[in-house]
């Protein structure tokens, strides 16, 4: 009987280490039954039955936390202490510390870990001695003492290096990676997550779902909140399946945080309330307090704080401090300060905004940004100048952004500064100084384009993965054409894209960025080029613009933003409908054109009329509001026939306009499945001496990529695909596979002038931080000065005729905007736009 109980105990331990907690608890309960366990009749101390019973209770005790009953776990330990063997006492003290930590009593947990350490060092077992440093590292992490935490986890790894428990070692490496993440070493952490995932797959597949939560956390640290919430949802489901209700409750809280940061306040409150209930059920009171704090933050941002709000937050701060909990405590104090400022109760606010202990990493950055915002609000409330604090916060964000090599991450980071830049814009609007408004508008758009690309795609490993991706996509395409089941091929494509994306995200940044351009310098260049920049922004839900390049800088009001956004949506739908009706009866096509005309007239009236006198007969560069990113500006009646360029920011236009032009041979290339592709590229190539011609059927994306480098002009007649959920894999189809947007960032000298004559690759995905991503945006990021592309699908015949005339004008000396304007006068509903400069 005793031998059978030992086997059940060993099985229970093994299941617990692999995260299969519910199964482990069942095995251990069976072992207790075999041992005739009765809390009223404890086994005699010193017997074999007593020692095994104590060991079972020690493991079963900590499982109760995961199963949602930490009180029961502590009762098991109290009973075991009465008959436990002296050599096992260190294990018992460790388990008590573990349960106290999991219940949110962090300082008490540290005290018990300290008591357990000498006993475990003397008596072992070694795996438990390693576990002590592992778990103590997690307590230090919760307390925000990251360097103590890192030292402790590295000690655990060192001990496990000498033991044959690979699953435990992988778990400690996982925690070390999380601490690197906390310290701001996001790319280093992502590399470590990949290593840990491989080890989990090899030694403990049941633990792999924990990695999903880690990736979700990393995505939040770079502002990719929508993607983060999806990862958290997957992680929550996995933990529930494993029976780990404690981790599931924690993940529910962090999912709510990501939704809050994504400004989905109603959803964040719903999820925070779910987490609040789950955390209280787990006995994790401090984390439940943080869920309450998140609910209050959402109410504050939504303007629903109500009377006595600051006092509510202050009571929450006091409760956290009384329990020795420092995680997000300073942010709670900052929220209390902001509530007081909004209520015009300024006494004692400075004390709440005092600097806490200096830290590093994302939490410290988030705290610093929140403090800068609160100090700016305090200065404004006292009729002072808030801009020094706002600028200081955005400068911190600039430094953080430069640490990332991934364009996705660089773009996402901008989301962390939206409140700061919006506050600066609101303050500048009260002063109505156009140069200040332009400066603040530029602080919140196209920040990633200031950072030189990290050429990840040029790395040999990345090139091999891209080659495999091309083959997989070709296989997928063939299966779809044949009408066969393509699910496995699609899964392979998705897996390869994820592999490449994860590789890119783990690349460190260049640590440098382009200097900011003063509004006066932008105005001077625009004026010299007889160009007006229309830089759009919004204040108090009204679309406005700073006009640059004419008779001094001017600030004008345009139209309600909501109305402009609705017209943009309708125009986009009209344009898509129009592209589907080129071969339909004239009456149907006429109906679509009538709708488009009405919407274009309305948008033209709201935007052109207020700026017409200032613009005069000059060319126009439009820097659109992020919610107007898909407006086909050349189609507005008042702008038809006028040279127009659309740019992500005024600074992007300024740099592109002065960038030295590439001087290599023109590249003219085609992809398959275009009716007139070869005749189109032959006609275009004849206009450029020494042009390199790549025909459709055997066009190789590798050849196209090499020929792009240094080309003066590139004309690419190929079907394309904009991938809104996976923008760096937006692509052009060539005969031997796709050319991905991701690969363009590896160009050493991109063409000055690129034309994408087919499909809708002028579209972009606008990230929450007002950054644009997509095929056209990737070319601009790589260094192309001008990209002509379409906002809708284009019939092959129309594209071929239009582009031939367009290139004739460019070859004769017209600028891209001038050539497109001239070509468009006879084609009033064409969807092409010149982007950049």
BELCORMO-V793146 format. One record per backbone hydrogen bond with DSSP energy under -1.0 kcal/mol. CO is the residue of the C=O (numbers start at 1). NH is the residue of the N-H. Records with the same first field share a line. If there is no record, write none. Layout:
CO = NH ; NH
//
This chain:
1 = 5
2 = 6
3 = 7
4 = 8
5 = 9
6 = 10
7 = 11
8 = 12
9 = 13
10 = 14
11 = 15
12 = 16
13 = 17
14 = 18
15 = 20
16 = 19
19 = 21
20 = 24
21 = 25
22 = 26
23 = 27
24 = 28
25 = 29
26 = 30
27 = 31
28 = 32
29 = 33
30 = 34
31 = 35
32 = 37
33 = 36
38 = 41
44 = 47
47 = 51
48 = 52
49 = 53
50 = 54
51 = 55
52 = 56
53 = 57
54 = 58
55 = 59
56 = 60
57 = 61
58 = 62
59 = 63
60 = 64
63 = 67
64 = 69
65 = 68
66 = 245
69 = 73
70 = 74
71 = 75
72 = 76
73 = 77
74 = 78
75 = 79
76 = 80
77 = 81
79 = 82
80 = 83 ; 84
85 = 88
86 = 89
88 = 92
89 = 93
90 = 94
91 = 95
92 = 96
93 = 97
94 = 98
95 = 99
96 = 100
97 = 101
98 = 102
99 = 103
100 = 105
101 = 104
104 = 106
105 = 109
106 = 110
107 = 111
108 = 112
109 = 113
110 = 114
111 = 115
112 = 116
113 = 117
116 = 120
117 = 121
118 = 122
119 = 123
120 = 124
125 = 129
126 = 130
127 = 131
128 = 132
129 = 133
130 = 134
131 = 135
132 = 136
133 = 137
134 = 138
135 = 139
136 = 140
137 = 141
138 = 142
139 = 143
140 = 145
141 = 144
144 = 146
145 = 149
146 = 150
147 = 151
148 = 152
149 = 153
150 = 154
151 = 155
152 = 156
153 = 157
154 = 158
155 = 159
156 = 160
157 = 161
159 = 162
160 = 163
163 = 165
165 = 169
166 = 170
167 = 171
168 = 172
169 = 173
170 = 174
171 = 175
172 = 176
173 = 177
174 = 178
175 = 179
176 = 180
177 = 181
178 = 182
179 = 183
180 = 185
181 = 184
184 = 186
185 = 189
186 = 190
187 = 191
188 = 192
189 = 193
190 = 194
191 = 195
192 = 196
193 = 197
194 = 198
195 = 199
196 = 200
197 = 201
198 = 202
199 = 203
200 = 204
204 = 207
205 = 208
207 = 210
208 = 211
210 = 214
211 = 215
212 = 216
213 = 217
214 = 218
215 = 219
216 = 220
217 = 221
219 = 224
220 = 223
223 = 225
224 = 228
225 = 229
226 = 230
227 = 231
228 = 232
229 = 233
230 = 234
231 = 235
232 = 236
233 = 237
234 = 238
235 = 239
236 = 240
237 = 241
238 = 242
239 = 244
243 = 245
244 = 248
245 = 249
246 = 250
247 = 251
248 = 252
249 = 253
250 = 254
251 = 255
252 = 256
253 = 257
254 = 258
255 = 259
256 = 260
257 = 261
258 = 262
259 = 264
260 = 263
263 = 265
264 = 268
265 = 269
266 = 270
267 = 271
268 = 272
269 = 273
270 = 274
271 = 275
272 = 276
273 = 277
274 = 278
275 = 279
276 = 280
277 = 281
278 = 282
279 = 284
280 = 283
283 = 285
284 = 288
285 = 289
286 = 290
287 = 291
288 = 292
289 = 293
290 = 294
291 = 295
292 = 296
293 = 297
294 = 298
295 = 299
296 = 300
297 = 301
298 = 302
299 = 304
300 = 303
306 = 309
308 = 312
309 = 313
310 = 314
311 = 315
312 = 316
313 = 317
314 = 318
315 = 319
316 = 320
317 = 321
318 = 322
319 = 323
320 = 325
321 = 324
326 = 329
328 = 332
329 = 333
330 = 334
331 = 335
332 = 336
333 = 337
334 = 338
335 = 339
336 = 340
337 = 341
338 = 342
339 = 343
340 = 345
341 = 344
346 = 349
348 = 352
349 = 353
351 = 354
361 = 365
362 = 366
363 = 367
364 = 368
365 = 369
366 = 370
367 = 371
368 = 372
369 = 373
370 = 374
371 = 375
372 = 376
373 = 377
374 = 378
375 = 379
376 = 380
377 = 381
378 = 382
379 = 384
380 = 383
386 = 390
387 = 391
388 = 392
389 = 393
390 = 394
391 = 395
392 = 396
393 = 397
394 = 398
395 = 399
396 = 400
397 = 401
398 = 402
400 = 403
401 = 404
402 = 511
403 = 509
406 = 410
407 = 411
408 = 412
409 = 413
412 = 415
413 = 416
414 = 417
415 = 418
417 = 421
418 = 422
419 = 423
420 = 424
421 = 425
422 = 426
423 = 427
424 = 428
425 = 429
426 = 430
428 = 432
433 = 437
434 = 438
435 = 439
436 = 440
437 = 441
438 = 442
441 = 444
447 = 450
448 = 451
450 = 514
454 = 456
455 = 458
456 = 459
459 = 463
460 = 464
461 = 465
462 = 466
463 = 467
464 = 468
465 = 469
466 = 470
467 = 471
468 = 472
469 = 473
470 = 474
471 = 475
472 = 476
473 = 477
474 = 478
475 = 479
476 = 480
477 = 481
478 = 482
479 = 484
486 = 490
487 = 491
488 = 492
489 = 493
490 = 494
491 = 495
492 = 496
493 = 497
494 = 498
495 = 499
496 = 500
497 = 501
498 = 502
499 = 503
500 = 504
501 = 505
502 = 506
504 = 507
507 = 405
518 = 522
519 = 523
520 = 524
521 = 525
522 = 526
523 = 527
524 = 528
525 = 529
526 = 531
527 = 530
530 = 619
532 = 621
533 = 548
534 = 623
535 = 546
537 = 544
539 = 542
541 = 561
542 = 539
543 = 558
544 = 537
545 = 556
546 = 535
547 = 554
548 = 533
550 = 552
554 = 547
556 = 545
559 = 543
560 = 564
561 = 565
562 = 566
563 = 567
564 = 568
565 = 569
566 = 570
567 = 571
568 = 572
569 = 573
570 = 574
571 = 575
572 = 576
573 = 577
574 = 578
575 = 579
578 = 581
581 = 584
585 = 589
586 = 590
587 = 591
588 = 592
589 = 593
590 = 594
591 = 595
592 = 596
593 = 597
594 = 598
595 = 599
596 = 600
597 = 601
598 = 602
599 = 603
600 = 604
601 = 605
602 = 606
603 = 607
604 = 608
608 = 611 ; 612
611 = 615
612 = 616
615 = 618
619 = 532
620 = 645
621 = 534
622 = 647
623 = 536
625 = 628
628 = 631
631 = 633
632 = 635
633 = 636
636 = 639 ; 640
639 = 642
643 = 620
645 = 622
646 = 836
649 = 653
650 = 654
651 = 655
652 = 656
653 = 657
664 = 712
666 = 692
667 = 715
668 = 694
669 = 717
674 = 677
676 = 680
677 = 681
678 = 682
679 = 683
680 = 684
681 = 685
682 = 686
684 = 687
685 = 688
688 = 691
692 = 668
694 = 670
696 = 699
699 = 736
700 = 704
701 = 705
702 = 706
703 = 707
704 = 708
705 = 709
708 = 711
710 = 664
713 = 667
714 = 755
715 = 669
716 = 718 ; 757
717 = 671
719 = 733
721 = 731
723 = 726
726 = 729
727 = 730
728 = 742
730 = 741
731 = 721
732 = 739
734 = 737
737 = 734
739 = 732
740 = 743
743 = 746
744 = 747
749 = 710
752 = 786
753 = 714
754 = 788
755 = 716
760 = 763
761 = 776
765 = 773
767 = 770
771 = 767
773 = 765
774 = 778
775 = 779
776 = 780
777 = 781
778 = 782
779 = 783 ; 784
785 = 837
786 = 754
787 = 835
788 = 756
789 = 833
790 = 762
795 = 799
796 = 800
797 = 801
798 = 802
799 = 803
800 = 804
801 = 805
802 = 806
803 = 807
804 = 808
805 = 809
806 = 810
807 = 811
808 = 812
809 = 814
810 = 813
815 = 819
816 = 820
817 = 821
818 = 822
819 = 823
820 = 824
824 = 827
827 = 830
831 = 791
833 = 789
834 = 646
835 = 787
//
